[in-house]
Amino acid sequence: MSPPVGLPPVSSVCEPCGVYVIRPEVHADWHRRQDAKARRWDHIRDLVLRVFLARGYITTDEKTTVTDGDT
């Protein structure tokens, strides 16, 4: 089966997100940037949580855990 007219033969569907990808290298770069943003936001969230815990603004319970940024 040949690809539709006008689309390059390397186009495919991205397995993690399900979008139709025409340029895999560009789409892979998008995933890398999104992952980096998520890691930064996780770090900021953990920092705020640590500060709030240290200052006593919130108390520790089974739902309040500080991560090492790898989750």
N, C-alpha and C positions, 0 to 999 in steps of 0.2 A: 504494500500500500504506500503510495507516495504522499508527501505532505501537500496541503492545500496550496493552490497557486499563490505566489507572492510571499510565502513564508520560507525561511531557510530550512534546509533538511535537518539541522541540529536542534530545532525547537522541540521542547518536551514539557512535561508537567513536573513542577517541583514537588517532591514527595512530602517534605515537612509542612509546606503551607498550601499546596494544591493549586497554585497559580500556573498559568501557561507561560512558559519561559522561552523567549526567542534568543536571548543572549545570556547563556548560563554564567559567564564570568561576571557580568554586571549584576545579575541576580544574587550570585554568591557573595559579592561585595556588599550588597544590601543586607543580607543576613548577618554578615560580620559586623556591620555598623549597628544594626539593631541589637545584637548580642552585647556589643560594647556599651551601648546606652543602657541596657538592662543591668549590666554589672555596675555602672556608675550609680544608677538610681538605687540599687540594692545597698551599695556602700553608704550612700547618703542616708537612707532609711535606717541602717544599722547604727550609724553615727548618732543620729537624732535619738534613737531608742536608748543608746548607751548614756547619752547626756541626760535624758529624762529620767532614766533609772538612777543615775548617780545623784541627781538633784532631788529625788524623791517625788517627782511629779506623777509618776506611775509606780505601781508596785509590781513585783514579779509574781507571775502565776504560771500555770502550765501552758497558757497560750502566748505568753510573752517571752520569746527567746531571742537572743542576739545570735546571729549567724556569723560565720567567718567569710561571707561574701561569695561562697561557692554554691549556694543553693538557688 
